[in-house]
Amino acid sequence: SHHIEPLLLAANGTSGLAAASTLEEIGTVTLTAEGPVTAQAQDGTLRTLTQGDPIYLHDLIITDAQGYVKITLNDSTLLQLGPNSRASLDKYVYDPSTSQGEFETFVQSGVFRYVSGKIGHVNLGQHTVIKTPSAHIGIRGSEIEGRIEEDGSTTVLHSSGFINILSRYHSDAIFVYESGTSVHIPSEPLSPSVFQTS
């Protein structure tokens, strides 16, 4: 048995490293509040998130009826989710030496706030895509908030930067430059509606 133990340790260590290497850490939980916040990994495993925990590529972030989470990605991009939210972190690339990168998330439900980090300072083109059941939101150096209703319709409030909104059900594209613009994207083949709130 004396000779077998090191082999077992080596095998366990190797499998542990292999599992860890498939998880790409893309950010950190900087705040959670009220109800539990859960991350579901690509392999289906669930973990409860607390402040300081790592966030991995392909995590599905889930909040309950009181939950709130603030996630800071590696380039200082902020993604905040409010109650009853589900968001999958589908793509994230960031090169610290050039600050180039891109981010893509699908917010299935709930409320969110997004603030561009370093990837928004150098990229002249679109660097982030936020998808919802009714909308495809392309972002350049922006701060936006959004709410997804139970029927999948989406309301976006634009604070800064430039966004391009495409409806999944209608051919209209909406380009928003002006701060305080609110856009409602229905979950049916109707034109999005635009309001100026400030």
N, C-alpha and C positions, 0 to 999 in steps of 0.2 A: 504494500500500500504506500510505502515511502516514496516509491518511484512514480506512482500514478498521480499523486497530488499536484506536483508542478504542472503536469500536462493538463489537468482539469482547470487549474488556475489560468493557464495560458489560453485555453479554449474559451473560457468564460470572458477573459479580458478581451480577446479578439472579437467575440460576438458583440460585446458591449460597445467596443469602438466602432464596429460596422454599423450598429444601430444608431449610434450618436452621429455618425458622419452623414446619415441620410437626413438629419434634421438641420435645416439651415436657419440659424438665428438671424432674424431681420429687425428685431426691436425689443423693447422692454415695456412692461406695464408700469406706468408712472403714477397711476392712481386708480383705485377702485372704491366704490361707495355703495352703501345700502346692501342690496341683495347680492347673492353669489354671482360671480362671473366665471364662465366655464370656457375652456378651449378644447375643441375636438380636433385631434391630430388627423392626418390623412389616413392613418391606419385604424381610425375609429376610437382610439383611447382618449379618455376624458381627463382633464385636470382642472382643478379650481385655481383661478388666478388671484394672486395677491401682488401688492406693490413690489417691484423689483424682479418679478418673474420674467424669464425670456419669452419672446413671441417668435414662432417659427413660421417659415413659408408654408402655405397651404393650411394653416390653422383656420378653423371655423370658430369665431368668437361669439359667444351666446350670453346675453344678459336676461335676467328674469324681470318681473313686473316692477321692481324697484332698482334694478341694477344699473350701474354706470361704470364705464371704464375709459381710461385715457391711455392710449398706446403711443409711445414715441419710437419711430423707426430710426434706423441707424444714421440717417441723414438729417434727423431732427424734424422730419415730417410728423405731424400730429394727426391721429385718428381717434375721435372720441365717439363712443356709442352710449346711447341712453337706454331707458327701459324697453324690454321686449324686443331687443335687437338681435339680428343674426348677420354676421359679415364674414365672408371667406376671403382670406388674403392670398390671392391667386398668383400674383407675380410681383417680384421685387428684385431690382438690380440696382446696385449703388457702387460706384467707384470713388472712394474717398480722395484719390489723388487728383481727380478732375471734377468731382462733384456731379458727374453725369449719372443719370439713372432713370428708372421708371418704376411705376407702382400701379397695380391693378387690384381692385377689390370688388366683390359682388355683395352689396348690402341687400339682403333678402327682405328684411323687415325692420321696423323701429325707426330710430332717429340717429343721425350722425352729424358730426362736425369734422371738417377736414381743413388743415392748414399746411400749405406746401413748405417743405424744408429746403435743404441745400439743393436738391435736384430741381427746385423751381427757380433758383437764382441764375443758373447758367444755361439751362435749356431754353432756347428761343421757341422751340416747338412744344407740342403737347407732351407732357411727361407722366401724367396720371390719368387713369380711366376709372371712374366709379360707375358700376353698373347696378341697376335696380330692376325689379320685375317689369317696369314700364319705360325705363330711360337708360341712355348711354351717355355719360357726362365726361367729356374730354376737358382736361384741366391744364392751364399754363399759369404757374405762379399765383395761385389763388387761395382764398379763404371762402369756404361755402358751408352752409348747413342744409340738411335735408331731412325729410320725413316721408316714410313709406306707409301709406294707408293699408288697411286690411285687404282692400281690393287690388293692391299692387300699384295704384297710382302714386306718383311722387311729386312732392313740392320741394323746390330748391330755392334757398335764399342766398344770393351772391353778395359777398362783402368786398372782395378785392380780386384783382387779376383778371383773367380772361377764361371763360368757359364756353364750350360748344356742346349743346344738348341735342341729342337725337332721340326721337320717340321710337320705341320698338313696334308701335302700331300705326305710325303715320309718317309720311315722307318729309315733313317739315323739319328743317334744322334751325336751331335758334342759337345765335351768337350773343353772348352777354359780356359787355365791358363795364357797364355802369353799376357802381356800388348801390346796394339797396334794391336790386331787381329781384323779384320773386317770380318763379316760373312753375306752373302746375302742369304735369304731364299725365294725362289720363291713361288708364289701363284699357283703352278701347280706341278704335280708329277715329279719334277726334283731334283737332289741332290743339297743341299746348297753348295755355293762356299765360300772358306776361303782365305783371303788375309792377309798378314802381312804388316802393314802400317808404322811401326817404326823399 
